[in-house]
Amino acid sequence: MTDNSAVDSEYHEQRLFPKGTIWVASLLVLIIVVSNLVVYSTYITRGKIASLQELEEARDEMNVQWSQLVLEQNSLGSYARVEDQASKQLGMFVPTSKEIVMLKSVNFMSIGIASNP
């Protein structure tokens, strides 16, 4: 029996892998996997940041365009511009006080004209 115990202890000391080798190999594999995940997440993050910057540029361009449209709307709707266009394109003018004629309101029912047939 002493021979078997000597063989067993000798066998355990001559293992294929020393005691700490499996832990070191496991940690090495874990480090490789985690570093690949860091590289992948960095790649994804850079893509998202690039698309965010493109969207922010588009937003800024739309804000500039919106501001220009608001200015154009305000200038097109101003009374001075409407009066200017009416006089130039339609030949209209502001009448003098002598040219203004006041009309009395007419009751259409009294003269036999119905407003809704």
C-alpha positions in Angstrom: 0.0 0.0 0.0 2.8 2.3 0.5 3.7 1.8 -3.1 0.3 3.0 -4.3 0.3 6.1 -2.2 3.8 6.9 -3.5 2.5 6.5 -7.1 -0.6 8.6 -6.4 1.4 11.4 -4.9 3.9 11.2 -7.8 1.0 11.3 -10.3 -0.6 14.3 -8.7 2.7 16.2 -8.9 3.3 15.4 -12.5 -0.1 16.6 -13.9 -0.5 17.7 -17.4 -1.2 21.3 -16.2 0.3 22.7 -13.0 -2.3 23.8 -10.4 -2.6 27.5 -11.3 -2.4 27.1 -15.1 -6.1 26.6 -15.6 -6.9 29.7 -13.7 -4.4 31.7 -15.6 -5.7 30.4 -18.9 -9.3 31.2 -17.9 -8.4 34.7 -16.9 -6.5 35.2 -20.2 -9.6 34.0 -22.2 -11.8 36.3 -20.1 -9.5 39.3 -20.7 -9.6 38.6 -24.5 -13.4 38.4 -24.5 -13.8 41.6 -22.4 -11.3 43.5 -24.6 -13.2 42.5 -27.7 -16.4 43.7 -26.1 -14.8 47.0 -25.3 -13.6 47.4 -28.9 -17.1 46.5 -30.2 -18.9 48.9 -27.9 -16.4 51.7 -28.9 -17.2 51.0 -32.6 -21.0 51.2 -31.9 -20.6 54.3 -29.9 -18.6 56.1 -32.6 -21.3 55.2 -35.1 -24.0 56.6 -32.9 -22.1 59.8 -32.2 -21.6 60.3 -36.0 -25.3 59.9 -36.7 -26.1 62.2 -33.7 -23.8 64.9 -35.2 -25.5 64.5 -38.6 -28.9 64.9 -37.0 -27.8 68.0 -35.1 -26.5 69.5 -38.3 -29.8 68.8 -40.0 -31.6 70.4 -37.0 -29.5 73.5 -37.2 -30.1 73.9 -41.0 -33.8 73.5 -40.4 -33.7 76.1 -37.6 -32.0 78.6 -40.0 -34.5 77.8 -42.7 -37.4 78.2 -40.3 -36.1 81.6 -39.1 -35.8 82.8 -42.7 -39.4 81.7 -43.4 -40.7 83.5 -40.4 -38.9 86.7 -41.5 -40.3 86.2 -45.0 -43.8 85.7 -43.7 -43.6 88.8 -41.6 -42.4 90.9 -44.5 -45.0 89.5 -46.9 -47.8 90.1 -44.5 -47.0 93.7 -43.5 -49.5 96.4 -44.4 -46.9 98.5 -46.1 -46.0 95.7 -48.5 -49.7 94.9 -49.2 -50.3 98.6 -50.0 -47.2 98.7 -52.2 -48.2 95.6 -54.1 -51.8 96.9 -54.5 -50.7 100.2 -56.0 -48.0 98.7 -58.3 -49.7 95.5 -59.6 -53.4 96.4 -59.4 -53.2 100.2 -59.9 -55.1 100.8 -56.6 -54.7 104.0 -54.6 -55.9 105.4 -51.4 -58.9 107.6 -52.2 -59.2 111.2 -51.1 -61.9 112.3 -48.8 -63.8 113.8 -51.7 -63.8 110.5 -53.6 -65.2 108.5 -50.6 -69.0 107.9 -51.0 -71.0 106.8 -48.0 -73.9 104.4 -48.8 -76.9 103.9 -46.6 -77.8 100.4 -45.7 -80.6 98.9 -47.6 -83.2 96.5 -46.2 -83.5 94.0 -49.0 -86.7 92.5 -47.5 -88.5 95.9 -47.8 -87.9 96.0 -51.6 -88.8 92.4 -52.2 -85.4 90.8 -52.6 -84.9 87.8 -50.3 -81.4 87.1 -49.1 -81.9 83.3 -49.1 -84.2 81.9 -51.8 
